[in-house]
Amino acid sequence: MTTTKESPVRQCPACGAKITRPELSLCAYCGAPVGLLSKDEARQAGEESVTMRRLAKMADHKLYASAMAWDPPDSERVQAGRRSVRRGRLLFVVGLALAAALVAGTDAWGPGPALGLVGAGAMAVVGGLRALGGKKFVDEGSKLPVLKRPALVVDRRSETTIQGSRGLTVYTFTLEFADGSVGDFRFPGRGTSYDLMAAGATGMAYTRGAELLAFKPMRV
């Protein structure tokens, strides 16, 4: 389907991301078709850039096959959610076990056993809520597919916030892909030992939604 001037697509129908390039056919964040121009129509309109032609050559790179086969680690948000699920489940089980032990081992109920039962029940409730909250993080962070695409780093910027006694730096990379789409992707800082990509670098980008999970440099 070709979008006319009377009915422009403003948002991706799959993930809701803002469409910034109305001549493209795929969303930069989830890869879903957005009902815009086809690749052939984009080429006919003269929209195939030097960068698009450059990135198209990455399929011939010796590292391309292994880069496509590699799966990146989950985002920090998803990993934190999974840790919360595990810890919450542990608290829930321990709380239930303590409550069951108190019920089975108490013949005469007084203030002490009753308070112990309340405490064990509270532990189980807190654990259950923590597990549910972690599962929500995991579900939200995993609902979009991981996309593996040749990309060029157009720009890099950062923002540092103070959390407690340390600073947390989050980078935003503007990436351009082989289909011409462009998007901004969040990438948490990983310390001074991690070699960050500079503007102009090319490689395989692993993205999920607006998060950059990993980037494997590949020169083309």
PyMOL commands that set and color helices and strands:
alter all, ss='L'
color gray80, all
select helices_A, chain A and resi 39-44+50-60+64-69+76-105+111-142
alter helices_A, ss='H'
color red, helices_A
select strands_A, chain A and resi 146-163+166-177+182-188+202-208+211-217
alter strands_A, ss='S'
color yellow, strands_A
deselect
rebuild
show_as cartoon
